[in-house]
Amino acid sequence: LLFFAWYAKRNGCRVATFDPAPGHIDGARQMMQEQLPDCLERVSFFACDGLECCNCIAEPIELLYLDAMDGEIQNVTEVENAENQWYVSVVQSVEHLLPVGALILIDDFATKGKSVGPYLLAHGWQQRTDIVNGNNMALFERL
C-alpha cells in the first residue's frame, strides 16, 4: 500500500484498498498516517471484500492489484479454488473500467491466480511477465 500511495501522489492518481476485516483497514490507515502522511489523501479505505465493493468505483482503473484472503480458509486446496474464482470475478466486475494500457498485477499467480490468466488472455490482455522479483506474481496489460 505504501508504494501504491507514493506512486499515486507522484502521478496525480488515487489508490483504493479493500479488506473485509475492519481491523486490517484500520491498521493500513494507521501505517499510512505514520509512514507516509503526505500521501494519505490519495488513498480510499473500504472495509469490505474487493468483489463486493467493486461498485464503489466509477473512475477508470489504471492498475489493479489482486491479492486475496490467504489465512481465512485453512485448507490450502479450498483457498486456491476459492481464490481462482474470486480473481476472475473481480476482473469481470471491473473490466469496463480497465482502459487500454491498464495493468493487472496478480499475487499468488501459480496457485490461486491460475484461472484468471487464461481468462485475461482470451479477453484482450497480454501477459508481460510470469514472475516479478522472484515472487509468485504475474503482470498483464490490456491491449
N, C-alpha and C positions, 0 to 999 in steps of 0.2 A: 504494500500500500504506500509506503514511504516513497519508493521510486516513482510509482504512478502519479502520486500527488506532486512531487517535484517536477516531473515531466509536464503535467497539466499546467502548472503555474508558468513554466518556461515557455509553453506553446499556446497559452491562452485557451485551454480547453478544460473540461471537467472530468472528474472521476466519480463513479458511483460504486459503493461497496455494499454487498448484500450478505447477511448471515442470519440464519433462523434463530440463533442464540443471542438474546439481547446483551448478555454479558460479554460476548465477543465483540459486538459493536461498540459497547462502552469502552472496552479495552483498546480497540482500534482508535477511537476518538481521543482517548487519553494519550496514547502513543503519539498521535499527530500533534496534540497540544504540547507535549513535552519535547518532541524531537524536531518537528517542522511546523511551528505555529504559524509561520507566514504563508504556508500552503493550505491551511485548514479550510479556507473559504472556497477552495477548488474541489472539496470532497463532499459528496452527499452520502449519508449513512442510512441504511434501511435494515431494520430488524425483521427480516423475512427471508424466505427462500428465494434465490435468484429467479427461479422459474415463476413463482407466484408474483413477484414484483416486476416482471418484465413490462407490464402495462403501465408502470410508473415512469417509463422513459418514452419521450416523444421526439427527442432530437437524434440526429444521426450518431451512430456508434463507430468510431474510427478504430478502436482497439477493444476487443472483447477477450477477457482472460477467464478461462474456465478452470476452476479448482473446486473440488466438492468435498463432501462430508466423510472424510476418512474414518473417523472414530465413532460414528453414530450407529454403524451396523457392525456387529462383532465378527460375523462370518465373512471371510475375505471374498469368497465367490459371490455372496449376496451383494457385497459392496460393489464389486466390479460390474455385476449385471445391472444393479440399480443405477450406477453412475453412467454406464454406457447409454442407457435410455435417457437419463437426465441431461447429459451433454447434448444429445440430438434434440431433445425437446426445447432446451433453451435456445439453441441456434434457430430452430424453426420458428419460435415465437418472436424473435427479434430480427429475423432475416430481412424484413422490409426496411429496417433501419441501418443496415450494413451496406454502405455505398461501395462502388468500385474502388479498390485500393485499401479497403478496410482489412485489418489483421485480426486473426483469432489465434491466441496463444493458449494451448491446451496442456494442462498439467496431468500427470499420470497417463500419458497417451498410450503406452504399450499395454496398459491393463484396463483402466476404467474409461479411457477415451477412445478405444479402438473402433467403436461403431460410428463415431462422428466423422472419422477420416473418410471412409467410403461415401458417406452422405455428402460431405463437402465437395469431394472430387466430382461427384455426379451433378452438383449444382453450381458450377462455375467458379470453383476455388482451385488454387494451386498450392500444393504443399511446398513450402520454402525450405524446411529443414526437419529432420527426424528428431534430432537431439539438440537441445540448447545447453551449452556449457556443461555437458556430461550428465545433465538431468534427464529425466524421463518426460520430455516435453516436445511438442511439435508446434510449428508455426505455419499458418495458412494465410494466403492473401486472396481476396476476391478479385477476379479478373473482369 
